[in-house]
Amino acid sequence: MTSTITGAPTGVAPGQPSPAPEARKKKQGGGLGGYLLVRFLLIFPTIFILVSTVFLLMRTTGDPITAALGGRLPADQLAERVHAAGYDRPLFTQYVEYMGQIARGDFGHTISDNRPVTEVLTTYGTATLELAFYALIVAFAIGIPLGRYAASRRDKGPDAGLRIGAVLAYATPVFFIGILLKLVFSVWLDWLPVAGRASTGAEIAMQHDGLQTGFYTIDAISTGNPQILRDVLEHAVLPAIALGLLTGGIFLRLVRTNVIGTLSTGYVEAARSRGVNERRLLRKHAWRPALVPIITVIGLQVALMLSGAVLTETTFEWKGLGFQLIQYVKARDYVAVQGMVVMLAVIVALTNFVVDIIAALVDPRIRF
């Protein structure tokens, strides 16, 4: 009869020492460095697929010059410009050349105003990033504390009211929320500016005395004038609320669901049986495990914010990438549109990588 050694690790002969904990950990899949390296390398195929998809979709409309200038130029001049730009060559040749340009950081020139697309991106991209930053602050300020409060009042009146409000915030179009905010706080109450990133006087002062980084908050602070900073912040309030409410509703429901889930786990029940009060249970035992799914979703919400920024910037005449993208779409300037969409895709990919880092630091279990 064959005897079995109880407790011997799988794959280890009886009488031999078991592997060291470090070796077992290495065998399981590596630590934080390996996890982050894999996540970083995944950025490149993701961007490659996105760039290729955008290129092919843009080319289905024909060559960009004919789309933008067709009917405005004589046929011979139009054909000359198409040939000079190389859009009459085989599609695969154009694709290879375009990918080479992207690798060098060259997104081409716009057709409608003949500007380098990289200049357009740097000029208007800072405005979009600044708006997304403020909107994310609003989303956190609304979603996280209210989600925790709803979880602590589960199935009671406040919980039901907050859940309904979260659904309404998510379901209401962002441009409609923007119009309502403008009507109430700009027209009726006259508390906040109706549109723009800053008043004309503030913009002139920042051009003379500011750092001119494109981030108006930083530029306003660098002037040393609190009135200019106040003007910039007042212009940012309504657009940030309009865009932040959309994501805040998602955060509220997500926080509520995850906190309720962690409050029902065995270790929380054990702490509760030892007499730990509910507030301490929420703060010390249930909150951190509930953070991981929330952090993971943040990356997806950044993409949602950037798409919502198109409507928000148009509603408030916030001159960022979204606002400018609409202008180029109207002009059928698909070279500019293509460059902007690619840049937004890169921003989303990098944001997801940063979110992966934060999630791995919060919960080491996801590294394996």
Secondary structure as UniProt FT lines:
FT   TURN            6..7
FT   TURN            10..11
FT   TURN            14..15
FT   HELIX           21..28
FT   HELIX           32..59
FT   TURN            60..61
FT   HELIX           64..69
FT   TURN            70..72
FT   HELIX           75..85
FT   TURN            86..88
FT   HELIX           91..103
FT   TURN            104..105
FT   HELIX           117..152
FT   TURN            153..155
FT   HELIX           157..171
FT   HELIX           174..181
FT   HELIX           182..188
FT   HELIX           200..209
FT   HELIX           216..223
FT   HELIX           226..263
FT   HELIX           266..273
FT   TURN            274..275
FT   HELIX           278..280
FT   HELIX           281..286
FT   HELIX           287..316
FT   HELIX           321..330
FT   TURN            331..332
FT   HELIX           334..362
FT   HELIX           364..367
//
